[in-house]
Amino acid sequence: MSDHVLVINAGSSSLKYSVVDARNGESAASGLAERIGESQGRHIHRGPNGETATTRSIPSHEDALRGAIEAFESHGPSLDGLDLAAVGHRVVHGGSKFSASALIDDALVDAVTELVPLAPLHNPANLEGIRVARQLFPGLPQVAVFDTAFHQTLPPPAYTYAVPLRWRDDHGIRRYGFHGTSHAFVSRETARLLGRDPADVNVIVLHLGNGCSAAAVRGGRSVETSMGLTPLEGLVMGTRSGDVDPAIPAYLTRELGLSMDEIDHALNSASGLKGIAGENDFRELSQLRAQGDEHAGLAFDVYCHRIRKYVGAYYAVLETVDAVVFTAGVGEHSGEVRAASLNGLGRLGIAIDKDRNNAPSAGARRISTDDSEVAVFVVPTNEEWQIARETLGVVGN
Ligand code: ADP
């Protein structure tokens, strides 16, 4: 059997797939079906012969996965030739039940179904991906890789909200954290770049994509992270507010008569960069800011101020910090964000080298000065590879 894993990330109206060699992270092929359930869907498949895009109706996730299998047949590479070892599924919420990736069986499906109230948008889609993949690949072991699992090492003071304790004990209201596969991958990669054992390294990871989260990783274990019960808490994101005064929803209900659903929607989908500047895509926001748009400038400043605040807080949590690492779309590409977030922190031993920070590069790199006590890195995240590695770890290859 090979080390190839079919990685599946099923969203509510999309299905991403990739065949990844778990040994080296190379992707033999990947694709994306989007606008599932709408009148017109789109399927992109990237294989050895380049990219093919088809536009057609994709009524269901099952249809999307069948379309992917057909694309492997007609555009390559052949799935038989790849000799898949397993299927690895991204699952967003594993609650307190899952502190590691796990083999999928009926009991696991039941457990993930029980967690739907904690992730009402994500877990049902992930479960649908699991259902159709089990149906279409009945001979392959399937593994669930949870976004929350890496953060199950948070100690009680970090994961307990200061609210009536029975909310936590009876209803699971506590901090879980997300982006765990990315934080795990990036913190481990950072130890490798430092030439040290992950067990000896303390790292602050800043995952800045559409969603954004920070994690404090001590000796390879997550001890603090910025997302909470849901991915809404913490840093400023594309459309999510991150931290707000928890009294705001009650105030809005009383004063403006907004319903809970309206407030929930506003905080998740109409806040963050979009809420301040009307634009959630960071590239567009940067252009507006460069043109002197006042709201874009404010959104940028609020975004970076929040990151800086978290770096300071996590520095105190870790006591000793070996590296600060930027990853995901914004973290990997925006030198301006990296500089604005960390400038002037020489007293904390953090000094970014301007030229290194601004040098265009897509690879993992150090952007701190040679004598910066704390190393600052940019490390491209690779969640598919991490999912493939964990999947293979579970099936015991
Ligand atoms: P996701 O969280 O969906 O995986 P990504 O990690 O791809 O998202 O990050 C998406 C964000 O990264 C978008 O806001 C996008 O504008 C931003 N981004 C991508 N490339 C660049 C770039 N070259 N410069 C600045 N921002 C970028």
Residues whose N, C-alpha, C, O or C-beta is under 5 A from the ligand:
A	BS01	ADP	L208 G209 N210 G211 N280 D281 F282 R283 A328 G329 V330 H333 S334
